[in-house]
C-alpha cells in the first residue's frame, strides 16, 4: 500500500487559529498521536458556511488541500492531535473506552472568540481501539453529517459536520465498504464518560482538575459559585433537560444514549443508529442492537436522568468532605431533573399547539392528542404541522373520531387567549417543522453515495437547512415512507 506521508502543516494559509487547551491537561486524559494516512483522499461533502463561521478559508479548503487536511494526511498549522481517554456505561454496562477511531486535532478559535474542537472520526487506530480497525465506512459518516446538520437546521444544540472525505480504501463490516473520514466540530468532547474514567481510577485530583477545566471552558459563571462542583452538576442537569426535551418535540431518537455519548456542554453528540420517528409511538426503536428498547423514543428522559446520576456519582468526592452530605446534595439536584424536563417539554408543546399562555389542563390536552396520534398510527411531524392549516388537511388522523373531539377542546382552548388565531398559526409554524430527515430519504442518499452519486445527499442537506419553510418543490420530502420500507432499522457502523 502506497500511503501518503503525513506532513506537518498545510501548505497554504487557510485560517486555522488553534489554541489547544485540552492537550495541556495531564497525559492520563489523552494520548498524543497523529492520524494514520490514507491512500487517495477525496472530499465529497464540505460545509462552506460552517467553515466561514470558524474563520476558515472555504476557497482553499474546498480543494485538494482540504482533502489532505480532512483525511489526516496533512495537519493544519498549530494542530496537536490526540485521542481522548474516557469510559462509559454502554447499555448499562460499564466499560473503559476512549477515542478508538478519532483524533482531536485541536481547538479552533473563531474570529468572534469562540472555541471549537476539530475532530477527525475514522482517522485510524489509537491505543483505545481494542480490536477495532480505527476506520469508518462512508454510510455512517454521511449519516452523521446529514442528521447533525438537520438538527442544526431545527435549532437543536448539536455537534456539526465540516467535511466527509473518502479515504480511497475499503473497510470491512461483513462486506467491503468504501472508507470515509468525518470532520466533526464540537463545543467540546468532554463527556459524562470522561469523568467516569477518572472516577474509575479514583483519581480525585484529576477529577478536581477536569471539573475546573470544564467550568472555565463552558460555565465560567458557575465557577464563581460558593460550591462550583455543585453548580456544575446543576447546570449540566439543566442543559440535558432542555436538550432531551427538544429531541422529544421533533420526534428524534438518539438510539445509543450511553454515558460516553452525553456531552456536558449540552450538545447532541455521536450520531450512530439515530433516526426521526415517522408514526407516533413512544416505543419506537430503530437501533438493530437495542433489543430491549432501552433507548426507545419514550424512554429518553428516563435514560437521561440515569446518565446524570452516573455523572453525579463521579462528583461525590468533590461536593463535600462529608460523604452523606455529598449524596444528599447530589440527590437534591437529580430530583429536579424530571420537573425541569417536563417544563421544557410542556413549553415546547404549548408552542407547537399555538398556545401563548399556560392553563392547568394543558398537559392533559397534550397527552390526549398524543394518545390519539398513537391509536391512529398518525405521522407525528405532518399532523402537528398541518394543525395550523386553515383548510382541512389530508392526514387520516383528522377524521379519527377521537381527534375530532380533541380538536373541539383545542379550539376552545385557543379561543380563550388574547392573541389572534393568525398569530397562533404563526407560532405553530415556527415550532412545527414541515421537514425532517425522513429515514427513507436518508437511506436513498446513503445508497446513492455508495454508488458514487452524492447529489441526493447534497439536495437533502439543502432541504433540511430550512425545515420550517414549506415550498412546493420540497413537498415530496414531507411524505412518510412507503409500506415497503418498514420496519426500519439503523446500525452503529463500528
C-alpha positions in Angstrom: 0.0 0.0 0.0 1.4 3.3 -1.0 0.5 5.6 1.8 0.9 9.4 1.6 3.3 10.8 4.2 1.7 12.8 7.0 3.1 16.3 6.6 3.4 18.7 9.5 1.2 21.6 8.2 -1.0 22.8 5.4 0.9 24.4 2.5 -1.4 27.5 2.1 -2.7 29.7 4.9 -6.3 28.6 5.4 -7.4 30.4 8.6 -6.5 27.9 11.3 -6.2 29.5 14.7 -5.6 26.8 17.2 -5.2 27.1 21.0 -5.2 23.6 22.3 -6.1 23.8 26.0 -7.2 20.2 26.3 -3.8 18.9 25.2 -2.2 20.8 28.1 -4.2 18.7 30.6 -2.3 15.7 32.2 -1.4 12.8 30.0 -3.8 10.4 31.7 -6.7 12.2 29.9 -5.3 11.7 26.4 -2.6 10.2 24.2 -0.8 12.3 21.6 -0.6 10.6 18.2 -1.2 11.5 14.6 -3.9 10.2 12.3 -3.0 7.3 10.0 -2.6 8.4 6.4 -4.9 7.2 3.7 -4.2 6.4 0.0 -6.4 8.7 -2.0 -8.5 11.3 0.0 -11.3 12.9 -1.9 -13.8 15.5 -0.4 -17.4 14.6 -1.2 -19.1 17.0 1.2 -17.8 20.3 2.5 -19.7 22.6 4.8 -18.6 26.0 3.4 -20.9 28.1 5.6 -19.6 26.4 8.7 -16.0 26.8 7.5 -16.6 30.5 7.2 -18.1 30.7 10.7 -15.0 29.1 12.0 -12.8 31.7 10.3 -11.5 29.3 7.7 -10.9 30.0 4.0 -13.5 27.9 2.3 -12.0 28.5 -1.1 -8.6 27.0 -0.1 -10.2 24.1 1.8 -12.6 23.1 -0.9 -9.8 21.6 -3.0 -7.0 19.1 -2.6 -5.6 20.8 0.4 -8.8 20.4 2.3 -9.0 16.7 1.3 -5.5 16.2 2.7 -6.3 18.0 5.9 -9.7 16.4 6.5 -8.2 13.0 5.9 -5.4 13.5 8.4 -2.7 13.2 5.7 -1.6 16.7 6.4 -2.0 18.6 9.7 -3.3 22.1 10.0 -0.8 24.6 11.3 -1.0 24.6 15.1 -2.7 21.2 15.4 -1.7 19.0 18.3 -3.6 15.7 17.5 -4.6 13.4 20.3 -7.0 10.6 21.3 -9.1 11.3 24.4 -9.5 8.8 27.2 -12.9 8.2 28.7 -15.2 5.4 29.9 -18.9 4.8 29.8 -22.0 2.8 30.5 -22.9 1.1 27.3 -26.4 -0.3 27.5 -26.0 -0.2 31.3 -22.6 -2.0 31.4 -19.5 0.0 32.5 -16.5 -0.1 30.1 -13.2 1.8 29.9 -13.2 3.3 26.4 -11.5 6.2 24.7 -11.3 7.5 21.1 -10.8 4.3 19.2 -11.1 5.8 15.8 -10.9 9.5 16.3 -8.2 12.2 16.6 -8.8 15.6 18.2 -6.7 17.9 16.0 -7.1 20.9 18.3 -9.3 23.8 19.3 -10.1 26.4 16.7 -10.6 30.0 18.0 -13.2 31.7 15.7 -13.0 35.4 14.7 -15.6 36.2 17.4 -13.6 34.4 20.1 -15.5 31.1 20.4 -13.6 27.8 20.9 -14.5 24.7 19.0 -13.0 21.2 18.9 -11.9 20.0 15.5 -12.0 16.2 15.4 -11.4 13.6 12.7 -13.6 10.5 13.0 -12.4 7.3 11.2 -8.8 8.5 11.1 -7.0 5.4 12.3 -6.1 3.2 15.2 -5.3 4.6 18.7 -4.3 2.9 22.0 -8.1 2.8 22.7 -9.0 0.9 19.5 -9.1 -2.5 21.2 -9.7 -4.9 18.3 -11.1 -2.2 16.0 -9.5 -1.1 12.8 -9.8 2.7 13.6 -11.7 3.3 10.4 -15.2 4.2 9.4 -17.4 3.4 6.5 -18.9 6.0 4.2 -22.5 5.3 5.2 -22.3 6.1 9.0 -20.1 9.2 8.4 -22.5 10.5 5.8 -25.5 9.8 8.2 -23.8 11.8 10.9 -23.3 14.7 8.5 -26.9 14.6 7.4 -28.5 14.2 10.8 -26.3 16.7 12.6 -26.9 19.3 10.0 -30.7 18.5 10.2 -30.5 19.1 13.9 -28.7 22.4 13.4 -31.5 23.5 11.0 -34.1 22.6 13.6 -32.3 24.8 16.1 -31.3 22.0 18.5 -27.8 22.1 20.1 -25.6 19.8 18.2 -22.1 19.0 17.1 -21.6 20.0 13.5 -20.1 18.3 10.4 -17.4 20.2 8.4 -16.5 17.6 5.8 -16.7 14.0 4.7 -13.7 12.6 2.8 -13.4 9.3 1.0 -10.2 7.5 2.1 -9.7 5.6 -1.2 -9.6 2.4 0.9 -12.2 -0.2 1.9 -13.2 -1.1 5.4 -14.7 -4.4 6.2 -18.0 -4.7 8.0 -19.2 -8.2 7.0 -18.6 -6.9 3.4 -16.1 -4.4 1.9 -17.4 -0.8 2.1 -15.9 2.5 1.0 -13.9 4.1 3.8 -14.5 7.7 4.9 -13.5 10.2 7.5 -15.8 12.8 9.1 -14.6 16.1 10.4 -16.7 16.9 13.5 -16.9 20.3 15.2 -18.0 20.5 18.8 -18.1 23.0 21.7 -16.0 20.2 23.3 -15.9 16.4 23.6 -16.0 16.4 27.4 -18.4 13.6 28.3 -20.0 12.1 31.3 -17.7 9.2 30.5 -14.6 11.5 30.8 -15.5 12.0 34.4 -16.3 8.3 34.8 -12.8 7.4 33.5 -11.1 9.4 36.3 -13.5 8.1 38.9 -12.9 4.5 38.0 -9.2 5.0 38.8 -10.1 7.0 41.9 -8.1 10.0 40.5 -9.6 12.6 42.8 -7.0 15.3 41.8 -7.8 14.5 38.2 -11.5 15.0 38.8 -10.9 18.3 40.5 -8.7 19.4 37.6 -11.2 18.3 34.9 -14.0 20.0 36.8 -12.1 23.2 37.0 -11.3 23.0 33.3 -14.9 22.2 32.3 -16.2 25.1 34.4 -13.7 27.5 32.9 -14.5 26.4 29.3 -18.3 26.1 29.5 -19.6 27.5 32.7 -17.5 30.5 33.9 -20.3 31.9 35.9 -20.8 28.7 37.9 -17.0 28.7 38.6 -17.6 31.7 40.9 -20.3 29.9 43.0 -19.7 29.0 46.6 -19.7 25.3 45.6 -18.6 25.3 42.0 -18.8 21.5 41.8 -22.4 21.5 42.8 -23.1 24.4 40.4 -21.6 22.3 37.6 -23.9 19.5 38.3 -26.9 21.8 38.4 -26.0 23.4 35.1 -25.4 20.1 33.3 -28.7 18.7 34.6 -30.5 21.8 33.3 -28.9 21.7 29.9 -29.7 18.0 29.4 -33.3 18.5 30.5 -33.6 21.2 27.8 -31.8 19.1 25.2 -33.7 15.9 25.6 -37.0 17.9 25.6 -36.0 19.4 22.3 -35.3 15.9 20.9 -38.8 14.7 22.0 -40.5 17.7 20.5 -39.3 16.8 17.0 -39.5 13.0 17.3 -35.8 12.4 17.4 -34.5 9.1 18.6 -30.8 9.2 19.5 -30.5 5.4 19.6 -27.4 5.0 21.8 -27.6 7.1 24.9 -24.6 5.6 26.6 -22.9 7.8 29.2 -20.0 8.4 26.8 -22.4 9.9 24.4 -23.6 12.6 26.7 -21.6 15.8 26.3 -21.5 18.1 29.3 -21.8 21.3 27.2 -25.3 20.2 26.2 -24.8 19.4 22.5 -26.2 16.3 20.8 -23.2 14.1 20.1 -22.4 10.8 18.4 -25.0 10.2 15.8 -24.9 6.4 15.4 -28.1 4.5 15.0 -30.2 7.7 15.2 -33.4 8.5 13.3 -36.5 10.5 13.3 -39.9 9.0 14.2 -42.5 8.8 11.5 -45.6 7.3 13.1 -46.0 8.4 16.7 -45.2 5.6 19.1 -43.4 6.1 22.4 -41.9 2.6 22.0 -40.2 3.5 18.7 -36.7 1.9 18.4 -34.6 2.0 15.3 -31.2 0.6 16.5 -30.6 -3.0 15.5 -28.8 -3.8 18.7 -31.3 -2.2 21.1 -33.3 -5.4 21.6 -34.9 -4.4 24.9 -35.9 -0.9 23.9 -33.6 0.7 26.5 -33.1 3.8 24.3 -36.6 3.9 22.8 -38.1 7.3 22.0 -40.3 7.5 25.1 -37.5 6.3 27.4 -35.1 9.0 26.5 -35.9 11.3 29.5 -35.6 8.5 32.0 -32.2 7.4 30.4 -31.0 11.0 30.5 -31.8 11.1 34.2 -30.0 7.8 34.7 -26.9 9.1 32.9 -26.9 12.2 35.0 -27.0 10.1 38.1 -23.8 8.4 36.9 -22.3 11.9 36.4 -23.3 12.9 39.9 -21.6 9.8 41.4 -18.2 11.0 39.9 -18.6 14.3 41.7 -19.4 13.0 45.2 -15.8 13.2 46.4 -15.8 16.9 45.5 -19.2 18.1 46.6 -18.4 17.9 50.3 -15.9 16.4 52.7 -18.8 14.5 54.3 -19.9 11.6 52.2 -23.5 11.6 53.4 -23.8 15.3 52.7 -22.4 14.8 49.2 -25.0 12.2 48.5 -27.8 14.5 49.8 -26.6 17.4 47.7 -26.4 15.2 44.5 -29.8 13.7 45.1 -31.4 17.1 45.6 -30.0 18.2 42.2 -31.1 15.0 40.5 -34.6 15.2 41.9 -35.1 18.4 39.9 -34.5 16.7 36.5 -38.0 15.3 35.9 -39.6 18.7 36.5 -37.0 20.6 34.5 -37.6 18.2 31.6 -41.4 18.5 32.0 -41.4 22.3 32.0 -39.1 22.4 28.9 -41.2 19.9 27.0 -44.6 21.4 28.1 -43.5 24.8 27.0 -42.4 23.4 23.6 -45.7 21.5 23.2 -47.7 24.6 24.0 -45.9 26.5 21.3 -46.5 23.6 18.8 -50.2 23.9 19.6 -50.2 27.7 19.2 -50.7 28.4 22.9 -49.1 31.6 24.3 -50.1 31.2 27.9 -50.4 28.3 30.4 -53.5 26.7 31.8 -53.7 23.9 34.3 -55.3 21.4 31.9 -52.8 21.9 29.1 -50.8 18.8 29.9 -53.9 16.6 29.7 -54.9 18.2 26.4 -51.4 17.5 25.0 -51.3 13.9 26.3 -54.8 13.2 24.9 -53.6 14.4 21.5 -50.5 12.1 21.6 -52.8 9.2 22.6 -55.0 9.9 19.6 -51.9 10.0 17.3 -50.7 6.7 18.7 -54.1 5.0 18.3 -54.4 6.3 14.8 -50.8 5.5 13.9 -50.5 9.0 12.7 -47.4 10.7 11.3 -46.1 12.9 14.2 -44.4 15.6 12.2 -47.1 16.1 9.5 -50.0 16.0 11.9 -48.6 18.7 14.1 -47.6 20.9 11.2 -51.0 20.6 9.5 -52.9 21.6 12.6 -52.2 25.2 11.6 -53.9 24.9 8.2 -56.9 27.0 7.6 -58.5 24.2 5.4 -58.8 20.6 6.4 -55.7 18.6 5.8 -55.4 15.2 4.2 -54.0 13.4 7.3 -56.3 10.5 8.1 -56.0 11.2 11.8 -58.0 14.4 11.2 -61.0 12.2 10.5 -60.5 10.0 13.5 -63.4 10.3 16.0 -61.1 10.8 18.9 -59.3 13.6 17.1 -62.5 15.4 16.1 -63.5 15.5 19.8 -60.0 16.6 20.8 -59.9 19.3 18.2 -63.0 21.0 19.6 -61.3 21.1 23.0 -58.2 22.6 21.5 -60.1 25.2 19.5 -61.9 26.3 22.7 -58.5 26.5 24.5 -57.1 28.7 21.8 -60.2 30.9 21.8 -59.5 31.8 25.5 -56.2 33.5 24.5 -56.0 37.2 23.8 -53.7 36.5 20.8 -55.3 36.2 17.4 -55.7 32.9 15.5 -53.3 34.1 12.8 -50.7 34.8 15.5 -51.3 31.3 16.9 -50.8 29.8 13.5 -47.6 31.7 13.1 -46.3 30.4 16.5 -47.2 26.9 15.5 -45.4 27.1 12.1 -42.3 28.4 13.9 -42.2 25.3 16.2 -43.5 22.5 14.0 -41.1 21.7 11.2 -42.5 20.9 7.9 -39.5 18.8 7.0 -37.4 16.3 9.0 -34.6 14.0 7.8 -37.1 11.3 6.8 -35.5 7.9 7.2 -36.2 6.7 3.7 -34.8 9.9 2.2 -31.6 9.5 4.3 -31.3 5.9 3.1 -31.8 7.0 -0.5 -28.9 9.4 -0.1 -26.7 6.8 1.5 -27.4 4.2 -1.1 -26.7 6.7 -3.9 -23.4 7.7 -2.3 -22.3 4.1 -2.1 -22.6 4.1 -5.9 -20.6 7.4 -6.2 -23.7 9.7 -6.6 -23.6 12.4 -3.9 -26.4 14.5 -5.5 -29.2 13.2 -3.3 -27.2 13.9 -0.1 -26.4 17.4 -1.2 -30.1 18.1 -2.2 -31.3 16.7 1.2 -28.9 19.0 3.0 -30.3 22.0 1.2 -33.9 20.9 2.1 -33.0 20.3 5.8 -31.3 23.7 6.1 -34.7 25.4 6.3 -37.0 22.8 7.9 -39.7 25.3 9.0 -40.2 26.6 5.4 -42.5 24.8 3.1 -42.3 25.3 -0.6 -43.9 23.3 -3.5 -40.6 21.8 -4.8 -39.9 20.3 -1.3 -43.3 18.8 -0.8 -42.1 15.3 -1.7 -39.7 15.4 1.3 -42.7 15.6 3.6 -44.1 12.2 2.5 -43.9 9.4 5.0 -42.1 6.2 4.0 -43.8 3.7 1.8 -45.1 0.5 3.5 -42.3 -1.5 1.7 -39.7 0.5 3.6 -41.0 -0.7 7.0 -39.9 -1.9 9.5 -36.8 0.3 9.5 -33.5 -0.5 11.3 -30.4 1.5 11.8 -26.9 0.3 12.6 -23.9 1.7 14.6 -21.4 1.2 11.8 -18.5 0.5 14.2 
